[in-house]
């Protein structure tokens, strides 16, 4: 059984649908109502990841309905740019609480339900590895997600639970395209497609950006027995933007 937060769209949805296509029972949680296009076999629950009790309730409902939990993926997140002097408390709290508290509460709710061999996977970002202008809040949030991943790998390892993260560069989702349309973004709110094409050509080794399916494939691998010796890692999925 696989549970995915933020699984109604974007990377989270790609993750959920990949697991479902390979025979797993899958449930997603999201603030938004169920997307009509979501694969019909995937269960949907309403979830505000910033609320600890809702995370517990989500895991409880999943275990009650499906009987077990083997993989939990924290994918809910918000990406937005704003210059330092323009940051206000609501802007900061929405980003920080969604990524940091959402990841913490998701892990805290899922860990007791996972058995030996279970996996926690956090969807972070390349912004959790390096800073960029007008992106201090989001970078702080994703650096924290990577820290949580490394700490919980040590904490939960003795129970046989592995904890890893994936760190994508830009992936063309509805959310990132909307965020890049904002004036403070690197695209300056203009010609987003042109900006992404230029970034891919000049900043990546492969001359392209990863797709949601490629990110989902890495999540799937990290959850699989083939990755049984991998924990505490934050793997870049960036077409060679930041070789490490």
PADO-48491 format. One record per residue (C-alpha): residue in three letters; chain; x, y, z. Coordinates in steps of 0.05 Angstrom, whole numbers, padded with zeros to 5 digits. Each point is the difference from the previous one (the first is absolute). Example, Ala and Ser with C-alpha at 12.3 -4.5 7.8 and 13.67 -1.06 7.14 Angstrom:
2
ATOM | residuo | cadena | X | Y | Z
ATOM | Ala | A | 00246 | -00090 | 00156 $
ATOM | Ser | A | 00027 | 00069 | -00013 $
END
This chain:
244
ATOM | residuo | cadena | X | Y | Z
ATOM | Unk | A | 00000 | 00000 | 00000 $
ATOM | Unk | A | 00027 | 00069 | -00020 $
ATOM | Unk | A | -00024 | 00068 | 00025 $
ATOM | Unk | A | 00019 | 00065 | -00033 $
ATOM | Unk | A | -00012 | 00070 | 00026 $
ATOM | Unk | A | -00011 | 00054 | -00052 $
ATOM | Unk | A | -00019 | -00057 | -00047 $
ATOM | Unk | A | -00056 | 00034 | -00037 $
ATOM | Unk | A | 00044 | 00034 | -00051 $
ATOM | Unk | A | 00071 | 00011 | -00025 $
ATOM | Unk | A | 00056 | -00044 | 00025 $
ATOM | Unk | A | -00042 | -00031 | 00055 $
ATOM | Unk | A | -00053 | -00023 | -00050 $
ATOM | Unk | A | 00054 | -00029 | -00045 $
ATOM | Unk | A | 00027 | -00039 | 00059 $
ATOM | Unk | A | -00068 | -00025 | 00020 $
ATOM | Unk | A | -00018 | -00021 | -00070 $
ATOM | Unk | A | 00066 | -00035 | -00011 $
ATOM | Unk | A | -00008 | -00043 | 00062 $
ATOM | Unk | A | -00072 | -00015 | -00019 $
ATOM | Unk | A | 00021 | -00021 | -00070 $
ATOM | Unk | A | 00047 | -00050 | 00031 $
ATOM | Unk | A | -00052 | -00034 | 00042 $
ATOM | Unk | A | 00005 | 00038 | 00066 $
ATOM | Unk | A | -00061 | 00023 | 00039 $
ATOM | Unk | A | 00008 | 00076 | 00004 $
ATOM | Unk | A | -00032 | 00056 | 00040 $
ATOM | Unk | A | 00012 | 00074 | -00008 $
ATOM | Unk | A | -00014 | 00059 | 00046 $
ATOM | Unk | A | -00009 | 00072 | -00023 $
ATOM | Unk | A | -00033 | 00066 | 00020 $
ATOM | Unk | A | -00034 | 00004 | -00067 $
ATOM | Unk | A | -00060 | -00044 | -00019 $
ATOM | Unk | A | 00014 | -00063 | -00039 $
ATOM | Unk | A | 00022 | 00016 | -00071 $
ATOM | Unk | A | -00050 | -00033 | -00048 $
ATOM | Unk | A | 00059 | -00025 | -00042 $
ATOM | Unk | A | 00034 | -00037 | 00058 $
ATOM | Unk | A | 00005 | -00075 | -00013 $
ATOM | Unk | A | -00065 | -00031 | 00026 $
ATOM | Unk | A | 00036 | -00054 | 00039 $
ATOM | Unk | A | 00035 | 00051 | 00044 $
ATOM | Unk | A | -00036 | 00019 | 00065 $
ATOM | Unk | A | -00003 | 00075 | 00017 $
ATOM | Unk | A | -00004 | 00031 | 00069 $
ATOM | Unk | A | -00005 | 00073 | 00020 $
ATOM | Unk | A | 00064 | 00021 | 00036 $
ATOM | Unk | A | 00031 | 00064 | 00025 $
ATOM | Unk | A | 00072 | -00022 | 00011 $
ATOM | Unk | A | 00015 | 00058 | 00046 $
ATOM | Unk | A | -00047 | -00028 | 00053 $
ATOM | Unk | A | 00030 | -00058 | 00040 $
ATOM | Unk | A | -00067 | -00030 | 00018 $
ATOM | Unk | A | -00021 | -00002 | -00073 $
ATOM | Unk | A | 00065 | -00037 | -00018 $
ATOM | Unk | A | -00016 | -00051 | 00055 $
ATOM | Unk | A | -00071 | -00006 | -00024 $
ATOM | Unk | A | 00023 | -00010 | -00072 $
ATOM | Unk | A | 00046 | -00057 | 00019 $
ATOM | Unk | A | -00053 | -00030 | 00045 $
ATOM | Unk | A | -00052 | 00000 | -00056 $
ATOM | Unk | A | 00050 | -00031 | -00049 $
ATOM | Unk | A | 00019 | -00056 | 00047 $
ATOM | Unk | A | -00073 | -00012 | 00019 $
ATOM | Unk | A | -00022 | -00004 | -00073 $
ATOM | Unk | A | 00060 | -00039 | -00028 $
ATOM | Unk | A | 00027 | -00037 | 00060 $
ATOM | Unk | A | 00073 | 00021 | -00005 $
ATOM | Unk | A | 00049 | 00053 | -00021 $
ATOM | Unk | A | 00067 | -00014 | -00034 $
ATOM | Unk | A | 00019 | 00066 | -00032 $
ATOM | Unk | A | -00016 | 00072 | 00019 $
ATOM | Unk | A | 00018 | 00057 | -00047 $
ATOM | Unk | A | 00000 | 00073 | 00023 $
ATOM | Unk | A | -00011 | 00040 | -00063 $
ATOM | Unk | A | -00043 | 00060 | 00022 $
ATOM | Unk | A | 00038 | 00065 | -00010 $
ATOM | Unk | A | -00005 | 00071 | -00025 $
ATOM | Unk | A | 00052 | 00035 | -00043 $
ATOM | Unk | A | -00002 | 00076 | -00005 $
ATOM | Unk | A | 00052 | 00055 | -00008 $
ATOM | Unk | A | 00002 | 00066 | 00037 $
ATOM | Unk | A | 00056 | 00049 | 00016 $
ATOM | Unk | A | 00023 | 00006 | 00072 $
ATOM | Unk | A | -00033 | 00067 | 00015 $
ATOM | Unk | A | -00065 | -00023 | -00031 $
ATOM | Unk | A | -00008 | -00063 | 00043 $
ATOM | Unk | A | -00057 | 00005 | 00049 $
ATOM | Unk | A | -00021 | -00050 | 00054 $
ATOM | Unk | A | -00058 | -00033 | -00038 $
ATOM | Unk | A | 00045 | -00012 | -00061 $
ATOM | Unk | A | 00056 | -00030 | 00043 $
ATOM | Unk | A | -00045 | -00042 | 00044 $
ATOM | Unk | A | -00038 | -00031 | -00059 $
ATOM | Unk | A | 00065 | -00024 | -00032 $
ATOM | Unk | A | 00037 | -00019 | 00064 $
ATOM | Unk | A | -00058 | -00035 | 00034 $
ATOM | Unk | A | -00020 | -00039 | -00062 $
ATOM | Unk | A | 00069 | -00028 | -00014 $
ATOM | Unk | A | 00030 | -00005 | 00071 $
ATOM | Unk | A | -00060 | -00015 | 00044 $
ATOM | Unk | A | -00034 | -00039 | -00056 $
ATOM | Unk | A | 00061 | -00045 | -00006 $
ATOM | Unk | A | 00010 | -00007 | 00075 $
ATOM | Unk | A | -00073 | -00016 | 00015 $
ATOM | Unk | A | -00005 | -00047 | -00059 $
ATOM | Unk | A | 00062 | -00039 | 00023 $
ATOM | Unk | A | -00024 | 00001 | 00072 $
ATOM | Unk | A | -00068 | -00028 | -00019 $
ATOM | Unk | A | 00027 | -00052 | -00048 $
ATOM | Unk | A | 00060 | -00027 | 00038 $
ATOM | Unk | A | -00040 | -00039 | 00053 $
ATOM | Unk | A | -00041 | -00033 | -00056 $
ATOM | Unk | A | 00060 | -00022 | -00040 $
ATOM | Unk | A | 00030 | -00068 | 00011 $
ATOM | Unk | A | 00073 | -00021 | -00011 $
ATOM | Unk | A | 00016 | 00011 | -00073 $
ATOM | Unk | A | -00046 | 00061 | -00004 $
ATOM | Unk | A | 00021 | 00064 | -00034 $
ATOM | Unk | A | -00011 | 00074 | 00011 $
ATOM | Unk | A | 00016 | 00044 | -00061 $
ATOM | Unk | A | -00001 | 00076 | 00002 $
ATOM | Unk | A | -00006 | 00041 | -00063 $
ATOM | Unk | A | 00050 | 00056 | 00010 $
ATOM | Unk | A | 00033 | 00044 | -00053 $
ATOM | Unk | A | 00066 | 00020 | -00028 $
ATOM | Unk | A | -00016 | 00064 | 00039 $
ATOM | Unk | A | 00015 | -00042 | 00061 $
ATOM | Unk | A | 00073 | -00006 | -00024 $
ATOM | Unk | A | 00016 | 00071 | -00022 $
ATOM | Unk | A | -00029 | 00070 | 00008 $
ATOM | Unk | A | -00027 | 00046 | -00053 $
ATOM | Unk | A | -00022 | 00072 | -00003 $
ATOM | Unk | A | -00070 | 00018 | 00025 $
ATOM | Unk | A | -00008 | -00072 | 00024 $
ATOM | Unk | A | 00022 | 00003 | 00072 $
ATOM | Unk | A | -00064 | -00027 | 00031 $
ATOM | Unk | A | -00007 | -00059 | -00048 $
ATOM | Unk | A | 00074 | -00016 | 00006 $
ATOM | Unk | A | -00006 | 00001 | 00076 $
ATOM | Unk | A | -00059 | -00047 | -00004 $
ATOM | Unk | A | 00034 | -00050 | -00045 $
ATOM | Unk | A | 00067 | 00002 | 00036 $
ATOM | Unk | A | -00042 | -00019 | 00062 $
ATOM | Unk | A | -00033 | -00058 | -00037 $
ATOM | Unk | A | 00069 | -00027 | -00017 $
ATOM | Unk | A | 00021 | 00007 | 00073 $
ATOM | Unk | A | -00063 | -00036 | 00023 $
ATOM | Unk | A | 00015 | -00056 | -00049 $
ATOM | Unk | A | 00071 | -00010 | 00025 $
ATOM | Unk | A | -00020 | 00004 | 00074 $
ATOM | Unk | A | -00058 | -00049 | -00007 $
ATOM | Unk | A | 00043 | -00049 | -00039 $
ATOM | Unk | A | 00043 | -00007 | 00062 $
ATOM | Unk | A | -00060 | 00000 | 00047 $
ATOM | Unk | A | -00043 | -00051 | -00037 $
ATOM | Unk | A | 00056 | -00043 | -00028 $
ATOM | Unk | A | 00001 | -00046 | 00060 $
ATOM | Unk | A | -00073 | -00016 | -00014 $
ATOM | Unk | A | 00017 | -00020 | -00071 $
ATOM | Unk | A | -00033 | 00062 | -00030 $
ATOM | Unk | A | 00038 | 00037 | -00055 $
ATOM | Unk | A | -00007 | 00075 | -00010 $
ATOM | Unk | A | 00022 | 00035 | -00064 $
ATOM | Unk | A | -00016 | 00062 | -00041 $
ATOM | Unk | A | -00001 | 00019 | -00073 $
ATOM | Unk | A | 00024 | 00069 | -00021 $
ATOM | Unk | A | -00027 | 00019 | -00068 $
ATOM | Unk | A | 00020 | 00062 | -00039 $
ATOM | Unk | A | -00056 | 00035 | -00038 $
ATOM | Unk | A | -00054 | -00049 | -00022 $
ATOM | Unk | A | -00055 | 00028 | -00044 $
ATOM | Unk | A | -00061 | -00005 | 00045 $
ATOM | Unk | A | -00059 | 00046 | 00006 $
ATOM | Unk | A | 00027 | 00027 | 00065 $
ATOM | Unk | A | 00070 | 00016 | -00024 $
ATOM | Unk | A | -00026 | 00033 | -00063 $
ATOM | Unk | A | -00046 | 00043 | 00042 $
ATOM | Unk | A | 00057 | 00018 | 00049 $
ATOM | Unk | A | 00047 | 00019 | -00057 $
ATOM | Unk | A | -00054 | 00048 | -00025 $
ATOM | Unk | A | 00010 | 00043 | 00062 $
ATOM | Unk | A | 00043 | 00063 | -00008 $
ATOM | Unk | A | 00052 | -00021 | 00052 $
ATOM | Unk | A | 00015 | -00066 | -00033 $
ATOM | Unk | A | 00061 | -00012 | -00043 $
ATOM | Unk | A | -00045 | 00005 | -00061 $
ATOM | Unk | A | -00024 | 00068 | 00026 $
ATOM | Unk | A | -00071 | -00021 | -00017 $
ATOM | Unk | A | 00016 | 00003 | -00075 $
ATOM | Unk | A | 00007 | -00055 | -00053 $
ATOM | Unk | A | 00003 | -00057 | 00050 $
ATOM | Unk | A | 00009 | -00052 | -00055 $
ATOM | Unk | A | 00059 | 00039 | -00029 $
ATOM | Unk | A | 00032 | 00005 | 00068 $
ATOM | Unk | A | -00006 | -00075 | 00013 $
ATOM | Unk | A | 00027 | -00016 | -00069 $
ATOM | Unk | A | 00060 | 00046 | 00011 $
ATOM | Unk | A | 00012 | -00029 | 00070 $
ATOM | Unk | A | -00001 | -00071 | -00028 $
ATOM | Unk | A | 00048 | 00018 | -00056 $
ATOM | Unk | A | 00050 | 00037 | 00043 $
ATOM | Unk | A | -00005 | -00029 | 00070 $
ATOM | Unk | A | -00011 | -00075 | -00009 $
ATOM | Unk | A | 00048 | -00053 | -00025 $
ATOM | Unk | A | -00053 | -00034 | -00042 $
ATOM | Unk | A | -00029 | 00062 | -00031 $
ATOM | Unk | A | -00069 | -00014 | 00027 $
ATOM | Unk | A | -00041 | -00001 | 00064 $
ATOM | Unk | A | -00027 | -00063 | 00035 $
ATOM | Unk | A | -00073 | -00019 | -00008 $
ATOM | Unk | A | -00048 | -00017 | 00056 $
ATOM | Unk | A | 00004 | -00073 | -00022 $
ATOM | Unk | A | 00075 | -00001 | 00007 $
ATOM | Unk | A | -00004 | 00028 | 00071 $
ATOM | Unk | A | -00054 | -00051 | 00016 $
ATOM | Unk | A | 00046 | -00055 | -00025 $
ATOM | Unk | A | 00054 | 00020 | 00050 $
ATOM | Unk | A | -00051 | 00001 | 00056 $
ATOM | Unk | A | -00023 | -00070 | -00021 $
ATOM | Unk | A | 00072 | -00025 | 00000 $
ATOM | Unk | A | 00014 | 00029 | 00069 $
ATOM | Unk | A | -00062 | -00036 | 00026 $
ATOM | Unk | A | 00019 | -00066 | -00031 $
ATOM | Unk | A | 00041 | -00059 | 00027 $
ATOM | Unk | A | 00053 | 00018 | -00051 $
ATOM | Unk | A | 00016 | 00061 | 00043 $
ATOM | Unk | A | 00002 | -00039 | 00065 $
ATOM | Unk | A | 00070 | 00026 | 00018 $
ATOM | Unk | A | -00017 | 00073 | -00015 $
ATOM | Unk | A | -00022 | 00046 | 00056 $
ATOM | Unk | A | 00013 | 00071 | 00022 $
ATOM | Unk | A | 00013 | 00022 | -00072 $
ATOM | Unk | A | -00027 | 00061 | -00036 $
ATOM | Unk | A | 00006 | -00018 | -00074 $
ATOM | Unk | A | 00002 | 00053 | -00053 $
ATOM | Unk | A | -00047 | -00011 | -00059 $
ATOM | Unk | A | 00026 | 00058 | -00041 $
ATOM | Unk | A | 00028 | -00023 | -00067 $
ATOM | Unk | A | 00069 | 00019 | 00025 $
ATOM | Unk | A | -00014 | 00071 | 00025 $
ATOM | Unk | A | 00039 | -00011 | 00064 $
ATOM | Unk | A | 00047 | -00060 | -00007 $
ATOM | Unk | A | 00018 | -00028 | 00069 $
END
